[in-house]
Amino acid sequence: MPAQKLSTSSIKRVQQQLRQRTEREQQRNNKRLFHEANRLKRLPLYLFTILDELKAQAKARGVDVIDLGMGNPDLHPPAHVVRELVKQAKKPENHRYSRKGGDVETKLLETIAAWYKRKFGVVLEPGQGEVLPLIGSKEGISHLSFAFLNHDDIALVPNPTYPVHFNGVVLAGGILYNLPINAEGHYLPDVHAIPRSVVRQSKMLFLSYPHNPTTAVADVKFFKDVVTWAKKHRIMVIHDFAYSDFVFDGHRAPSILEVPGAKEVAIEFHTLSKSYSLPGLRFGFAVGNRDVLASLAKIKSYMDFGLFRAIQWAAIEALAGPQEYVHQTVATYHKRRNLFLPGLKRIGWDVPMPKGTFYVWAKIPLKFSALTSLEFATLLVQEAGVVVSPGSGFGEYGEGFMRFALVEPEPRLQEAVRRIARVLQMAD
Ligand SMILES: Cc1ncc(COP(=O)(O)O)c(C=O)c1O
């Protein structure tokens, strides 16, 4: 495709399409026989649904779409884990309901505790309710708000962040209080700046480092300060540790439970989705404060029947088996980062090197900064066939940024850079 002038009409067209889409959706909603509950209506627009539609439209036009939108790992999962899953799925007894105290159920808790000790030096008591398996960490994170938030309880949530942190609060009917985070503050919330009246009403604080979408990392000193503050104000700290393995350039991602006494106020979420490229398996777990986990287990007992036992065996294999796969996976994303960032820089889009995660958090180039991130994302799909997440999908303070997920192989990332270059040139 030769470089051509990006006419204001392309931008106008994008803006008009997005407006029309909103209108169509409103009309459809008005005509519905069965209206959604207010708690669903209160949720912000799920931008990824729009991106999926745009992607489908581009594909229908025959465009070879490069999808850097969702953090959906593209690498093949570890073969030994898949083998175990298949083996266990063939056993009839594994198709019965999962019951507390069963063989695999007990072994899984012990395996998670041993993994924690090896990785972070943190001692957990699996028999005392300090470990809870989940149907993916997303499930646990959103149910946690249901277990704890009343209509007058505040949840403190950094913004931008992984949307489940705030959507869970809204769905549960709690009060969402945004803690804006930005590059100047290293994307760490300043809990000491929260007004006293807000702190008094607050029940929980969400954290997640390495951070999606900003790629920021936190050190033990930060966690120590937060834990001391949380104990003083009796606030629960929830640390979503999905990217615990994804740190580069000598950084280390500590567990919040490494802080002495953190278990009094904190729990931590993990997942096999990222480190082991098993997002479809739906396996995560929470560890830490046993009272908090007991309430999470309680609400889950009314909602689900636990995990498929074959999945539990597979999770044991992932956590207790050889870990070479995880090192290779992190090395692969590291290489992708080292290829993609200089590529963006070459085409005039200078973005700070991510310290963690497999994302890139990029300020919209100046000449496009009059567009919203959703408009710019739409433009990139339509003009370049590259799907990127708009920053506003991670909260209002993400506006003005784009998030790339490096979930395509290196040649595709190079191709994405070439295509984005054409869009950037078109505006010259
Ligand atoms: C920060 C964070 N937490 C949790 C999840 C969801 O993980 P799971 O697949 O275990 O539900 C994601 C997925 O992108 C994530 O980015």
Ligand as a Chemical Component Dictionary entry (heavy atoms), coordinates in Angstrom:
data_LIG
# 
_chem_comp.id                   LIG 
_chem_comp.type                 NON-POLYMER 
_chem_comp.pdbx_formal_charge   0 
_chem_comp.three_letter_code    LIG 
# 
loop_
_chem_comp_atom.comp_id 
_chem_comp_atom.atom_id 
_chem_comp_atom.alt_atom_id 
_chem_comp_atom.type_symbol 
_chem_comp_atom.charge 
_chem_comp_atom.model_Cartn_x 
_chem_comp_atom.model_Cartn_y 
_chem_comp_atom.model_Cartn_z 
_chem_comp_atom.pdbx_ordinal 
LIG C1 C1 C 0 -3.857 -8.398  35.469 1  
LIG C2 C2 C 0 -4.659 -9.578  35.039 2  
LIG N1 N1 N 0 -5.267 -10.321 35.959 3  
LIG C3 C3 C 0 -6.009 -11.387 35.625 4  
LIG C4 C4 C 0 -6.185 -11.742 34.300 5  
LIG C5 C5 C 0 -7.081 -12.896 33.972 6  
LIG O1 O1 O 0 -6.473 -14.089 34.164 7  
LIG P1 P1 P 0 -7.277 -15.461 34.102 8  
LIG O2 O2 O 0 -7.107 -16.010 32.733 9  
LIG O3 O3 O 0 -6.634 -16.302 35.160 10 
LIG O4 O4 O 0 -8.703 -15.186 34.435 11 
LIG C6 C6 C 0 -5.576 -10.997 33.302 12 
LIG C7 C7 C 0 -5.787 -11.337 31.881 13 
LIG O5 O5 O 0 -5.444 -10.626 30.972 14 
LIG C8 C8 C 0 -4.796 -9.893  33.676 15 
LIG O6 O6 O 0 -4.182 -9.121  32.762 16 
# 
loop_
_chem_comp_bond.comp_id 
_chem_comp_bond.atom_id_1 
_chem_comp_bond.atom_id_2 
_chem_comp_bond.value_order 
_chem_comp_bond.pdbx_ordinal 
LIG C1 C2 SING 1  
LIG C2 N1 SING 2  
LIG C2 C8 DOUB 3  
LIG N1 C3 DOUB 4  
LIG C3 C4 SING 5  
LIG C4 C5 SING 6  
LIG C4 C6 DOUB 7  
LIG C5 O1 SING 8  
LIG O1 P1 SING 9  
LIG P1 O2 DOUB 10 
LIG P1 O3 SING 11 
LIG P1 O4 SING 12 
LIG C6 C7 SING 13 
LIG C6 C8 SING 14 
LIG C7 O5 DOUB 15 
LIG C8 O6 SING 16 
# 
